[in-house]
């Protein structure tokens, strides 16, 4: 039986931190709006508005909101793992992974399989090299990097939560210090490949801030925001770091891929800023209509994130199919069309959500007896192997795209060439292992 958003909102426990739910929705919504705005599509292909108008790159200091999503993830994971550990006997790690990943992996794998089928049809028809279709097959999977990183955060939650419980702020400082050391080795000493360590260190440090919030240990958010903003500004002004907090095509150094110390400082100021708004926002969220809207949006946020680029590309595709002129990006005519294109993309994203939201809805639990024999000493390693395959497959697919599905196009992930079919197989196999690693029980997780 499907539970309505109104019923879910009415059943909200009194102690729930509603602000966290708002931050989750707002961060994904900001990313979606930023992608729609930055896409500079013309008849010749797809470019980046921020590269065409460099002065706009300062906007990324507000629009690059992913650190907030990972911060919220740390808060939720801490509460969820502790709640499950108190109420569960047996392999807590496997049960935690299965419960946390089910609503993430189901819509993600549905997206991957639908787009893989579309890519296969397009390439068999010989239309995979067009200006828009080729770019679409290459770009549509790029946002999956975020899901791969998020999977790693879920996987590392138990050991890093123990580290936090023992050392508190010192655990965060250790991760931040290691990220700074990586940049020193990279920029000052020229050590090859060391920069890729910051894919883990920077984002896990932001995730660790969520643990601190869960324990009420971020007591001076203004100091955190000021220190982060000053640090980011100083690093950009005096160091080798670019102004943009998102990746720019053709740039030698990116703050995003791999992440840098400047991006970590950017995350600190964002976390401090959103913490400053927690009290007034909390009072606003007590309004029934506001809270119902947040609950509704949370129920479809991942589906909207996965399909928003598809919607945007479809809008441009319709324009081209109808023979409409696409103005040169960043011109007055192009800016005049922006509101219409964004509204059209939002409407089409709503259609995708209506059709595919079922994959994000909580799945009904099966009787525990059906899988009780799979629990035991092997459950933890099986779950760990499963989530590792998942994150490598998802990250690999974000790099390879779907344009070379038939010709063996590959991308290098951790020194290993990986093709799109192999990445899809790894993601599917990993999800199956996580699903089978723990008994199917109905688990209600806090956060």
C-alpha positions in Angstrom: 0.0 0.0 0.0 1.4 3.4 -1.0 1.5 6.0 1.8 0.7 9.6 0.7 3.0 12.5 1.5 0.3 14.0 3.6 0.1 10.9 5.8 3.9 10.8 6.0 4.1 14.4 7.0 1.4 13.9 9.6 3.3 10.9 11.1 6.6 12.8 11.4 8.1 12.1 14.9 8.3 15.2 17.1 12.1 14.9 17.4 12.9 14.6 13.7 15.3 17.2 12.4 13.3 18.6 9.5 16.0 21.0 8.5 18.1 18.1 7.3 15.3 17.0 4.9 15.1 20.6 3.6 18.8 20.7 3.0 18.8 17.5 1.1 16.1 18.7 -1.3 17.5 22.2 -1.6 21.0 20.9 -2.5 19.8 18.6 -5.2 17.5 21.2 -6.5 20.3 23.7 -6.7 22.5 21.3 -8.6 19.7 20.6 -11.1 19.0 24.3 -11.7 22.8 24.9 -12.1 23.1 22.2 -14.7 20.2 23.6 -16.7 21.7 27.1 -16.6 25.2 26.1 -17.4 24.4 24.0 -20.5 25.2 26.1 -23.6 23.7 24.1 -26.4 24.0 25.2 -30.0 23.6 23.4 -33.4 27.3 22.5 -33.2 27.1 20.7 -29.8 27.1 21.4 -26.1 29.4 23.8 -24.3 29.6 25.3 -20.8 28.3 28.8 -20.1 30.8 29.4 -17.4 33.7 28.7 -19.8 32.1 31.2 -22.3 31.5 33.9 -19.7 34.3 33.4 -17.1 33.0 36.3 -14.9 30.0 34.0 -14.0 32.3 31.5 -12.4 32.0 33.3 -9.1 28.4 32.0 -9.0 29.8 28.5 -8.3 30.7 29.7 -4.8 26.9 29.5 -4.2 25.7 27.0 -6.8 28.3 24.3 -6.0 26.2 22.9 -3.2 27.2 19.2 -3.3 29.2 19.6 0.0 25.9 20.3 1.8 24.4 17.1 0.4 27.4 15.0 1.7 27.3 16.8 5.0 23.6 15.9 5.3 24.5 12.3 4.4 27.0 12.1 7.3 24.3 13.3 9.7 21.8 10.8 8.4 24.2 7.9 8.3 25.3 8.5 11.9 21.8 8.4 13.2 20.8 5.4 11.0 23.8 3.2 11.9 23.4 3.9 15.6 19.7 3.2 15.6 20.2 -0.1 13.7 23.1 -1.2 15.9 20.9 -0.7 19.0 18.0 -2.8 17.6 19.7 -5.5 15.5 21.5 -8.7 16.4 23.9 -10.2 13.9 25.6 -8.5 10.9 24.9 -4.8 11.4 27.2 -3.7 8.6 25.4 -5.7 5.9 21.9 -4.7 7.2 23.0 -1.1 7.3 24.3 -1.1 3.7 21.2 -2.9 2.4 18.8 -0.6 4.1 20.7 2.6 3.1 21.3 1.7 -0.5 18.0 0.2 -1.5 16.3 3.5 -2.3 19.5 4.8 -3.9 20.4 1.9 -6.2 16.9 1.0 -7.5 16.3 4.3 -9.3 20.0 4.6 -10.3 20.0 1.1 -11.9 16.7 1.8 -13.6 18.2 5.0 -15.1 21.3 3.1 -16.3 19.4 0.3 -17.9 16.9 2.6 -19.7 19.7 4.8 -21.1 21.8 1.7 -22.0 18.9 0.5 -24.1 18.4 3.9 -25.7 22.1 4.1 -26.5 22.1 0.7 -28.0 19.2 1.5 -30.3 20.7 4.9 -31.3 24.1 3.3 -32.2 22.6 0.4 -34.1 20.7 3.0 -36.1 24.0 4.8 -36.9 22.9 8.0 -35.2 25.3 8.0 -32.3 27.7 10.5 -33.8 25.4 13.5 -34.2 26.3 16.8 -32.5 23.5 16.5 -29.9 23.1 12.7 -29.7 26.9 12.1 -29.4 27.1 14.7 -26.6 24.0 13.4 -24.9 25.4 9.8 -24.8 28.6 11.2 -23.4 27.2 13.6 -20.8 24.1 12.0 -19.5 25.9 9.6 -17.2 28.4 12.2 -15.8 26.3 13.1 -12.7 26.6 9.5 -11.6 30.0 10.4 -10.1 28.1 11.9 -7.2 26.3 8.6 -6.5 29.6 6.7 -6.7 31.1 9.0 -4.1 28.0 8.7 -1.9 28.2 4.9 -2.1 31.8 5.2 -0.7 30.5 7.3 2.1 27.9 4.7 3.1 30.6 2.0 2.9 33.0 3.9 5.2 30.4 5.1 7.7 31.0 2.4 10.4 34.8 2.8 10.8 34.7 6.6 10.4 31.9 6.9 12.9 33.9 5.0 15.5 36.8 7.3 14.7 34.6 10.2 15.3 33.2 8.9 18.6 36.8 8.5 19.9 38.3 11.7 18.6 35.6 14.1 17.5 37.0 17.2 15.7 40.4 15.6 15.6 39.1 12.9 13.2 37.9 15.7 10.9 41.2 17.5 11.2 43.1 14.4 10.3 41.2 14.0 7.1 41.5 17.7 6.2 45.2 17.6 7.0 45.7 14.6 4.8 43.8 16.4 2.0 46.1 19.4 2.4 49.2 17.2 2.3 48.0 15.6 -0.9 47.8 19.1 -2.5 51.3 19.9 -1.3 52.6 16.6 -2.8 50.7 17.4 -6.0 51.5 21.0 -6.6 54.8 21.6 -4.7 56.6 18.3 -5.3 54.9 17.1 -8.5 54.2 13.6 -7.1 52.2 11.8 -9.9 48.7 10.4 -9.3 48.6 11.4 -5.6 45.8 13.9 -6.3 43.3 11.1 -6.8 43.4 10.4 -3.1 41.5 13.5 -2.5 38.4 12.0 -4.1 38.1 10.2 -0.8 39.8 12.5 1.7 38.0 15.8 0.8 34.5 14.3 0.5 34.9 12.1 3.6 36.0 15.1 5.6 32.8 16.9 4.6 30.9 13.7 5.5 32.6 13.8 8.9 31.1 17.2 9.6 27.7 15.5 9.4 28.8 13.2 12.3 29.7 16.3 14.3 26.3 17.9 13.6 24.6 14.7 14.7 26.3 15.0 18.1 25.6 18.7 18.4 29.3 19.6 18.2 29.2 22.4 15.6 28.6 25.1 18.1 30.2 28.1 16.3 28.9 27.9 12.7 29.8 31.6 12.1 33.5 30.8 12.8 33.4 27.8 10.6 31.8 29.7 7.7 34.3 32.6 8.1 37.3 30.4 8.3 36.2 28.3 5.3 35.4 31.4 3.1 38.7 33.1 4.0 40.6 29.9 3.4 39.0 29.3 0.0 39.5 33.0 -1.1 43.2 32.9 0.0 43.9 29.6 -1.8 42.3 30.9 -5.0 44.0 34.3 -4.8 47.5 33.0 -4.0 47.6 29.4 -5.0 47.3 27.3 -8.1 43.5 26.9 -7.6 41.0 28.2 -10.2 38.1 30.5 -9.3 35.4 28.0 -10.4 34.3 25.4 -7.8 33.1 23.2 -10.6 35.1 21.6 -13.5 35.7 23.7 -16.6 36.5 22.1 -20.0 40.1 22.2 -20.9 41.4 23.6 -17.6 44.7 22.2 -16.3 43.6 22.3 -12.7 40.1 21.6 -11.5 38.8 22.1 -7.9 36.4 19.2 -8.5 38.1 16.4 -10.4 40.0 15.6 -8.3 38.8 17.7 -5.3 41.2 20.2 -3.8 41.8 21.8 -0.5 40.1 24.9 -1.9 36.9 22.9 -2.4 37.1 21.6 1.1 37.3 25.1 2.4 34.4 26.0 0.2 32.5 23.1 1.9 33.4 24.4 5.3 31.9 27.8 4.6 28.7 26.3 3.1 28.3 24.0 6.2 28.7 27.0 8.5 26.3 29.1 6.5 23.5 26.5 6.5 24.0 25.9 10.2 23.5 29.6 10.8 20.1 29.3 9.1 19.0 26.2 11.0 16.9 27.9 13.7 14.7 30.2 11.6 14.3 27.4 9.0 13.3 25.0 11.7 10.4 27.3 12.7 9.3 27.7 9.1 9.3 23.9 8.6 6.7 23.5 11.4 4.1 24.9 9.0 2.1 21.9 7.7 2.0 23.0 4.1 5.7 23.7 4.0 6.6 20.4 5.6 4.3 18.4 3.3 6.1 20.0 0.3 9.5 19.0 1.7 8.3 15.4 2.3 6.9 15.2 -1.2 10.1 16.5 -2.8 12.2 14.1 -0.7 10.3 11.2 -2.1 11.2 12.0 -5.7 14.5 13.9 -5.3 16.8 11.2 -6.6 14.6 10.4 -9.5 14.5 14.1 -10.5 18.3 14.3 -10.2 18.9 11.3 -12.4 16.6 12.4 -15.2 17.0 16.2 -15.2 19.8 16.2 -17.8 17.7 13.9 -20.0 14.8 16.4 -19.8 17.1 19.3 -20.7 18.6 17.5 -23.7 15.1 16.5 -24.8 14.0 20.1 -24.8 16.9 21.1 -27.1 16.3 18.0 -29.2 12.7 19.1 -29.8 13.9 22.6 -30.8 16.3 21.1 -33.4 13.7 18.7 -34.7 11.2 21.5 -35.2 13.8 23.4 -37.2 14.0 26.2 -34.6 17.2 28.3 -34.5 19.3 28.0 -31.4 20.9 31.3 -30.6 24.6 31.5 -29.9 25.2 30.9 -26.2 25.4 33.9 -23.9 23.9 36.3 -26.5 20.8 38.4 -25.6 18.6 36.0 -27.6 20.0 33.0 -25.8 19.4 34.6 -22.4 15.8 35.5 -23.4 15.1 31.8 -24.0 16.6 30.6 -20.7 13.4 30.9 -18.6 11.3 29.1 -21.2 13.8 26.3 -21.6 14.1 25.8 -17.8 10.4 25.7 -17.4 10.1 23.2 -20.2 12.9 21.1 -18.7 11.2 21.2 -15.3 7.9 20.1 -16.7 9.5 17.2 -18.6 11.4 16.2 -15.5 8.1 16.1 -13.7 6.8 13.7 -16.4 9.9 11.4 -15.8 9.3 11.6 -12.1 5.6 10.6 -12.5 6.6 7.6 -14.7 9.6 6.4 -12.7 9.1 7.4 -9.1 8.1 3.8 -8.2 11.7 2.8 -8.3 12.5 5.3 -5.5 9.6 4.3 -3.4 10.4 2.0 -0.4 10.1 -1.6 -1.5 7.9 -3.9 0.6 9.9 -6.1 2.9 9.9 -9.8 2.3 9.7 -12.3 5.2 13.0 -12.5 7.0 12.9 -16.3 6.9 13.5 -16.3 3.2 17.0 -15.0 3.6 17.8 -15.8 7.1 20.4 -18.4 6.0 22.4 -15.8 4.1 23.2 -13.9 7.3 26.3 -14.8 9.2 30.0 -14.2 9.3 30.2 -13.8 5.6 27.5 -11.2 5.4 29.8 -8.3 6.1 32.5 -9.2 3.5 29.8 -10.0 0.9 28.2 -6.6 1.5 31.6 -4.8 1.3 32.4 -6.6 -2.0 28.9 -5.6 -3.3 29.2 -1.9 -2.5 32.7 -1.8 -3.9 31.6 -3.2 -7.2 28.7 -0.8 -7.2 30.7 2.3 -6.6 33.4 1.3 -9.1 30.8 0.4 -11.7 28.9 3.7 -11.2 32.0 5.8 -11.2 33.3 4.0 -14.3 30.1 4.6 -16.1 30.2 8.3 -15.3 33.6 8.4 -17.0 33.0 6.2 -20.0 29.5 7.5 -20.9 27.4 5.4 -23.3 28.7 6.7 -26.6 31.1 3.8 -27.1 28.8 1.0 -26.0 29.4 -1.1 -29.2 32.9 -0.1 -30.1 34.7 -1.0 -26.8 35.4 2.6 -25.7 37.0 2.6 -22.3 38.1 5.0 -19.5 40.8 4.4 -16.9 39.5 4.0 -13.4 42.3 3.4 -10.8 44.7 2.4 -13.5 42.3 -0.2 -14.9 40.6 0.3 -18.3 36.8 0.0 -18.0 34.2 -0.2 -20.7 30.5 0.9 -20.3 29.2 -2.7 -20.5 31.7 -3.9 -17.9 30.8 -0.9 -15.6 27.0 -1.7 -15.9 27.7 -5.4 -15.1 29.7 -4.4 -12.0 27.0 -2.1 -10.8 24.3 -4.7 -11.3 26.3 -7.5 -9.7 27.3 -5.3 -6.8 23.7 -4.4 -6.1 22.7 -8.0 -6.2 25.4 -8.9 -3.6 24.3 -6.1 -1.3 20.7 -7.2 -1.6 21.6 -10.8 -0.7 24.0 -10.0 2.1 21.5 -9.4 4.8 18.0 -10.8 5.7 15.1 -8.9 4.1 13.6 -7.2 7.1 11.5 -4.1 7.5 14.0 -1.6 9.1 13.0 2.0 9.9 16.1 4.1 9.9 16.4 7.5 11.6 17.7 10.3 9.4 
